[in-house]
Amino acid sequence: MTDLQEQNYNTGSLLDALWSFQSNGQRWRFRIIKKILPLGTMQQDFLDFLQHHIIR
């Protein structure tokens, strides 16, 4: 997480969240579905981690 710069996390709509960052001069953007049934609570745990550890 420390190599990621200009991080942004947005809870987006009810179905997804947006996570973007810059690393090694490239900009990355991910749209993450909030609920993936086979993952159980792991998906929400990951989104909670992102939300609480974004470096601004």
ChimeraX attribute file (.defattr): number of C-alpha atoms within 10 A of each C-alpha:
attribute: neighborCount
match mode: 1-to-1
recipient: residues
	/A:1	9
	/A:2	8
	/A:3	8
	/A:4	15
	/A:5	17
	/A:6	12
	/A:7	19
	/A:8	16
	/A:9	19
	/A:10	13
	/A:11	15
	/A:12	14
	/A:13	10
	/A:14	9
	/A:15	11
	/A:16	15
	/A:17	17
	/A:18	16
	/A:19	19
	/A:20	16
	/A:21	18
	/A:22	15
	/A:23	13
	/A:24	8
	/A:25	7
	/A:26	7
	/A:27	13
	/A:28	12
	/A:29	13
	/A:30	12
	/A:31	14
	/A:32	16
	/A:33	16
	/A:34	17
	/A:35	15
	/A:36	12
	/A:37	9
	/A:38	8
	/A:39	9
	/A:40	10
	/A:41	11
	/A:42	13
	/A:43	17
	/A:44	15
	/A:45	11
	/A:46	11
	/A:47	20
	/A:48	11
	/A:49	11
	/A:50	17
	/A:51	16
	/A:52	9
	/A:53	13
	/A:54	17
	/A:55	15
	/A:56	7
